[in-house]
Amino acid sequence: MPEKKQNLSRYEIIGYILIAAGAIVLIWGTIKFNLVHELYTETGEREGGTFGEYGEFIGGIVGSLWALAGVFLFFATLTYQKREFELQRFELHKTQKIFQQQNFSTLYISFINKHNDIIDSLTAYDINQSERKGTNFFVFFQEKVQSSFIQKVRDLQPQDRTEEALFSIFRDYFTYHFSFYQNSLDPYLKNLSVLFKLIQRYRSETHDKGEYYSFITKASFTQSELFLIYHVAQFNLLKEFNAFDDAFDVFEDLVEEYKVEAIIQQELHTA
C-alpha cells in the first residue's frame, strides 16, 4: 500500500499563503505600473521613476510578504526536524528494547536449561531402593511428607486433633524431609530464585508487564513441584518466594487440596 502523505503544518500553510499573496501582489503591481508597456517603450518616452516606484513597491510589500513566508517556512522546517528527531528517538528506543529482549532471551534460555538440568539431577530412593529421579523426585517428596503427616495424625487421640496441632505436625514433617534433601534442593531453589529475580529486573527495566517469561516458567511447574515451593514459602524456608508470589502469582495453578490448609481440613473431616 502507498504511504499516507503527511499533512502540512500550520506554519507551512501560512508560508505558502504568504508566497501566493506575494505573487498575486507582484502580478497586480506589474499590471498597475504598466510595466510591460514601459519595457517596450523607447527610453526617451518612458515616464520617469516608474521602475523606481515599482522596485520600492516590490521591496516594500512583496519582499515583506515573502520574508515573512520564509520565517513561517523556517518554523515549519524546525517542526519537521523535531518530529524526525522524535521518530528517530522512538525507533532507537524500540531497537534498544528489541536488543535488550534478545539478550535477556539468551540469558533466560541458559537459566531454563540449567533449571532443567538441576531437576534431572535430583535423585531419591524409596524403601525398595527404587530410584525416583527428575520430576518424580518431587512426587516422592510430596508422598513422604503427606504419608508421614497422615500416619502421625491418625495415631493421635481425638482431643489432640486440633487445627493448630496438625499445622505444627505438618510443618515439622515438611521441614524434616526438606532438611534431609536440602543439599539436593538448594541448587534448584537458588537457581529458581535467580530466574525470578532476572524476570523481575527485566520487567522493571522494560516496563513490560505483559512479559511472557514468567508465564513460561510457571507453565513448566508440576503440581508436586508447586507443592514443594508453596510450603517452602509458607514455612519461611526461603522468604523471597513470598515476594515472587506477590509479583508473579506463582501458586495460582496449585490445586487447593495440596495446600497445608486443605490437607489439615481433610484430616479433621476424616477424624
ZICORBEL-V783556 format. One record per residue. N is the residue number from 1. SS is DSSP state (hx for helix, st for strand, lp for the rest). PSI is psi as a letter, one per 30 degrees, with the letter a starting at -180 (NA if undefined). D_FIRST is the distance of its C-alpha to the first C-alpha in Angstrom with 1 decimal. Layout:
n=N ss=SS psi=PSI d_first=D_FIRST
n=N ss=SS psi=PSI d_first=D_FIRST
This chain:
n=1 ss=lp psi=k d_first=0.0
n=2 ss=lp psi=k d_first=3.8
n=3 ss=lp psi=k d_first=6.4
n=4 ss=lp psi=k d_first=8.9
n=5 ss=lp psi=k d_first=12.0
n=6 ss=lp psi=k d_first=15.0
n=7 ss=lp psi=k d_first=17.9
n=8 ss=lp psi=k d_first=21.1
n=9 ss=lp psi=l d_first=24.0
n=10 ss=hx psi=f d_first=27.3
n=11 ss=hx psi=e d_first=29.0
n=12 ss=hx psi=e d_first=26.7
n=13 ss=hx psi=e d_first=27.1
n=14 ss=hx psi=e d_first=30.9
n=15 ss=hx psi=e d_first=31.0
n=16 ss=hx psi=e d_first=29.3
n=17 ss=hx psi=e d_first=31.6
n=18 ss=hx psi=e d_first=34.6
n=19 ss=hx psi=e d_first=33.6
n=20 ss=hx psi=e d_first=33.3
n=21 ss=hx psi=e d_first=36.6
n=22 ss=hx psi=e d_first=38.2
n=23 ss=hx psi=e d_first=37.1
n=24 ss=hx psi=e d_first=38.5
n=25 ss=hx psi=e d_first=41.7
n=26 ss=hx psi=e d_first=42.0
n=27 ss=hx psi=e d_first=41.8
n=28 ss=hx psi=e d_first=44.2
n=29 ss=hx psi=e d_first=46.6
n=30 ss=hx psi=e d_first=46.6
n=31 ss=hx psi=e d_first=47.6
n=32 ss=hx psi=e d_first=50.0
n=33 ss=lp psi=g d_first=51.9
n=34 ss=lp psi=h d_first=51.9
n=35 ss=hx psi=e d_first=50.7
n=36 ss=hx psi=e d_first=50.0
n=37 ss=hx psi=e d_first=53.6
n=38 ss=hx psi=e d_first=54.9
n=39 ss=hx psi=e d_first=53.2
n=40 ss=lp psi=g d_first=54.9
n=41 ss=lp psi=k d_first=58.2
n=42 ss=lp psi=l d_first=61.0
n=43 ss=hx psi=e d_first=61.6
n=44 ss=hx psi=f d_first=64.9
n=45 ss=hx psi=f d_first=63.8
n=46 ss=lp psi=k d_first=60.8
n=47 ss=lp psi=k d_first=61.2
n=48 ss=lp psi=k d_first=61.7
n=49 ss=lp psi=g d_first=59.1
n=50 ss=hx psi=e d_first=56.3
n=51 ss=hx psi=e d_first=54.0
n=52 ss=hx psi=e d_first=55.1
n=53 ss=hx psi=e d_first=54.4
n=54 ss=hx psi=e d_first=51.0
n=55 ss=hx psi=e d_first=50.2
n=56 ss=hx psi=e d_first=51.4
n=57 ss=hx psi=e d_first=49.2
n=58 ss=hx psi=e d_first=46.1
n=59 ss=hx psi=e d_first=46.9
n=60 ss=hx psi=e d_first=47.8
n=61 ss=hx psi=d d_first=45.1
n=62 ss=hx psi=e d_first=42.1
n=63 ss=hx psi=e d_first=42.5
n=64 ss=hx psi=e d_first=42.6
n=65 ss=hx psi=e d_first=39.5
n=66 ss=hx psi=e d_first=37.5
n=67 ss=hx psi=e d_first=39.0
n=68 ss=hx psi=e d_first=38.0
n=69 ss=hx psi=e d_first=34.5
n=70 ss=hx psi=e d_first=34.5
n=71 ss=hx psi=e d_first=35.4
n=72 ss=hx psi=e d_first=32.6
n=73 ss=hx psi=e d_first=30.0
n=74 ss=hx psi=e d_first=31.7
n=75 ss=hx psi=e d_first=31.1
n=76 ss=hx psi=e d_first=27.5
n=77 ss=hx psi=e d_first=27.2
n=78 ss=hx psi=e d_first=29.0
n=79 ss=hx psi=e d_first=26.7
n=80 ss=hx psi=e d_first=23.6
n=81 ss=hx psi=e d_first=25.6
n=82 ss=hx psi=e d_first=26.6
n=83 ss=hx psi=e d_first=23.0
n=84 ss=hx psi=e d_first=22.1
n=85 ss=hx psi=e d_first=25.3
n=86 ss=hx psi=e d_first=24.4
n=87 ss=hx psi=e d_first=20.9
n=88 ss=hx psi=e d_first=22.8
n=89 ss=hx psi=e d_first=25.5
n=90 ss=hx psi=e d_first=23.1
n=91 ss=hx psi=e d_first=21.5
n=92 ss=hx psi=e d_first=25.1
n=93 ss=hx psi=e d_first=26.3
n=94 ss=hx psi=e d_first=23.6
n=95 ss=hx psi=e d_first=24.5
n=96 ss=hx psi=e d_first=28.1
n=97 ss=hx psi=e d_first=27.7
n=98 ss=hx psi=e d_first=26.0
n=99 ss=hx psi=e d_first=28.9
n=100 ss=hx psi=e d_first=31.4
n=101 ss=hx psi=e d_first=30.2
n=102 ss=hx psi=e d_first=30.4
n=103 ss=hx psi=e d_first=33.9
n=104 ss=hx psi=e d_first=35.0
n=105 ss=hx psi=e d_first=33.7
n=106 ss=hx psi=e d_first=35.8
n=107 ss=hx psi=e d_first=38.8
n=108 ss=hx psi=e d_first=38.3
n=109 ss=hx psi=e d_first=38.3
n=110 ss=hx psi=e d_first=41.5
n=111 ss=hx psi=e d_first=43.2
n=112 ss=hx psi=e d_first=42.3
n=113 ss=hx psi=e d_first=43.7
n=114 ss=hx psi=e d_first=46.8
n=115 ss=hx psi=e d_first=47.0
n=116 ss=hx psi=e d_first=47.0
n=117 ss=hx psi=e d_first=49.5
n=118 ss=hx psi=e d_first=51.8
n=119 ss=hx psi=e d_first=51.7
n=120 ss=hx psi=f d_first=52.5
n=121 ss=hx psi=f d_first=55.5
n=122 ss=lp psi=k d_first=56.9
n=123 ss=st psi=k d_first=60.1
n=124 ss=st psi=l d_first=62.9
n=125 ss=st psi=k d_first=65.8
n=126 ss=lp psi=a d_first=67.2
n=127 ss=lp psi=f d_first=70.9
n=128 ss=lp psi=g d_first=70.8
n=129 ss=lp psi=g d_first=69.3
n=130 ss=lp psi=k d_first=66.1
n=131 ss=st psi=k d_first=63.2
n=132 ss=st psi=j d_first=60.5
n=133 ss=st psi=l d_first=57.5
n=134 ss=lp psi=b d_first=54.0
n=135 ss=hx psi=f d_first=52.7
n=136 ss=hx psi=f d_first=56.0
n=137 ss=hx psi=e d_first=57.6
n=138 ss=hx psi=e d_first=56.1
n=139 ss=hx psi=e d_first=57.3
n=140 ss=hx psi=e d_first=60.8
n=141 ss=hx psi=e d_first=60.8
n=142 ss=hx psi=e d_first=60.0
n=143 ss=hx psi=e d_first=62.6
n=144 ss=hx psi=e d_first=65.3
n=145 ss=hx psi=e d_first=64.6
n=146 ss=hx psi=e d_first=64.6
n=147 ss=hx psi=e d_first=67.6
n=148 ss=hx psi=e d_first=69.7
n=149 ss=hx psi=e d_first=68.9
n=150 ss=hx psi=e d_first=69.7
n=151 ss=hx psi=e d_first=72.9
n=152 ss=hx psi=e d_first=74.1
n=153 ss=hx psi=e d_first=73.3
n=154 ss=hx psi=f d_first=75.0
n=155 ss=lp psi=f d_first=78.1
n=156 ss=lp psi=l d_first=78.3
n=157 ss=lp psi=k d_first=80.7
n=158 ss=hx psi=e d_first=79.0
n=159 ss=hx psi=f d_first=80.0
n=160 ss=hx psi=f d_first=78.3
n=161 ss=lp psi=i d_first=74.9
n=162 ss=lp psi=l d_first=73.3
n=163 ss=hx psi=e d_first=69.6
n=164 ss=hx psi=e d_first=70.4
n=165 ss=hx psi=e d_first=72.5
n=166 ss=hx psi=e d_first=69.9
n=167 ss=hx psi=e d_first=67.2
n=168 ss=hx psi=e d_first=69.5
n=169 ss=hx psi=e d_first=70.3
n=170 ss=hx psi=e d_first=66.7
n=171 ss=hx psi=e d_first=65.8
n=172 ss=hx psi=e d_first=68.8
n=173 ss=hx psi=e d_first=68.0
n=174 ss=hx psi=e d_first=64.4
n=175 ss=hx psi=e d_first=65.4
n=176 ss=hx psi=e d_first=68.0
n=177 ss=hx psi=e d_first=65.7
n=178 ss=hx psi=e d_first=63.0
n=179 ss=hx psi=e d_first=65.6
n=180 ss=hx psi=e d_first=66.7
n=181 ss=lp psi=g d_first=63.3
n=182 ss=hx psi=e d_first=62.1
n=183 ss=hx psi=e d_first=62.2
n=184 ss=hx psi=e d_first=59.7
n=185 ss=hx psi=f d_first=57.6
n=186 ss=hx psi=e d_first=57.4
n=187 ss=hx psi=e d_first=54.9
n=188 ss=hx psi=e d_first=52.7
n=189 ss=hx psi=e d_first=52.8
n=190 ss=hx psi=e d_first=52.4
n=191 ss=hx psi=e d_first=49.3
n=192 ss=hx psi=e d_first=47.8
n=193 ss=hx psi=e d_first=48.7
n=194 ss=hx psi=e d_first=47.0
n=195 ss=hx psi=e d_first=43.9
n=196 ss=hx psi=e d_first=43.6
n=197 ss=hx psi=e d_first=44.3
n=198 ss=hx psi=e d_first=41.5
n=199 ss=hx psi=e d_first=39.1
n=200 ss=hx psi=e d_first=40.6
n=201 ss=hx psi=e d_first=40.1
n=202 ss=hx psi=e d_first=36.5
n=203 ss=hx psi=e d_first=35.8
n=204 ss=hx psi=e d_first=37.6
n=205 ss=hx psi=e d_first=35.9
n=206 ss=hx psi=f d_first=32.3
n=207 ss=lp psi=h d_first=33.0
n=208 ss=lp psi=j d_first=31.3
n=209 ss=lp psi=f d_first=33.3
n=210 ss=lp psi=g d_first=31.1
n=211 ss=lp psi=k d_first=31.8
n=212 ss=lp psi=f d_first=32.5
n=213 ss=hx psi=e d_first=35.3
n=214 ss=hx psi=e d_first=38.0
n=215 ss=hx psi=e d_first=36.9
n=216 ss=hx psi=e d_first=37.0
n=217 ss=hx psi=e d_first=40.4
n=218 ss=hx psi=e d_first=41.8
n=219 ss=hx psi=f d_first=40.6
n=220 ss=lp psi=f d_first=42.8
n=221 ss=lp psi=k d_first=46.0
n=222 ss=lp psi=l d_first=48.5
n=223 ss=hx psi=e d_first=50.7
n=224 ss=hx psi=e d_first=53.7
n=225 ss=hx psi=e d_first=51.8
n=226 ss=hx psi=e d_first=50.9
n=227 ss=hx psi=e d_first=54.6
n=228 ss=hx psi=e d_first=55.6
n=229 ss=hx psi=e d_first=53.1
n=230 ss=hx psi=e d_first=53.7
n=231 ss=hx psi=f d_first=57.5
n=232 ss=hx psi=e d_first=57.2
n=233 ss=hx psi=e d_first=55.5
n=234 ss=hx psi=e d_first=57.8
n=235 ss=lp psi=g d_first=60.9
n=236 ss=lp psi=h d_first=59.6
n=237 ss=lp psi=f d_first=59.9
n=238 ss=lp psi=j d_first=56.6
n=239 ss=lp psi=f d_first=55.8
n=240 ss=hx psi=f d_first=52.2
n=241 ss=hx psi=f d_first=51.1
n=242 ss=hx psi=e d_first=51.8
n=243 ss=hx psi=e d_first=49.3
n=244 ss=hx psi=e d_first=46.7
n=245 ss=hx psi=e d_first=47.2
n=246 ss=hx psi=e d_first=46.6
n=247 ss=hx psi=e d_first=43.4
n=248 ss=hx psi=f d_first=42.0
n=249 ss=lp psi=h d_first=44.0
n=250 ss=hx psi=e d_first=45.3
n=251 ss=hx psi=g d_first=47.7
n=252 ss=hx psi=f d_first=45.6
n=253 ss=hx psi=f d_first=45.8
n=254 ss=lp psi=k d_first=49.5
n=255 ss=lp psi=k d_first=51.4
n=256 ss=hx psi=e d_first=54.1
n=257 ss=hx psi=f d_first=56.9
n=258 ss=hx psi=f d_first=56.6
n=259 ss=lp psi=k d_first=57.1
n=260 ss=hx psi=e d_first=60.6
n=261 ss=hx psi=e d_first=60.9
n=262 ss=hx psi=e d_first=60.2
n=263 ss=hx psi=e d_first=62.5
n=264 ss=hx psi=e d_first=65.3
n=265 ss=hx psi=e d_first=64.9
n=266 ss=hx psi=e d_first=65.0
n=267 ss=hx psi=e d_first=68.3
n=268 ss=hx psi=e d_first=69.8
n=269 ss=hx psi=e d_first=68.9
n=270 ss=hx psi=e d_first=70.4
n=271 ss=lp psi=NA d_first=73.6
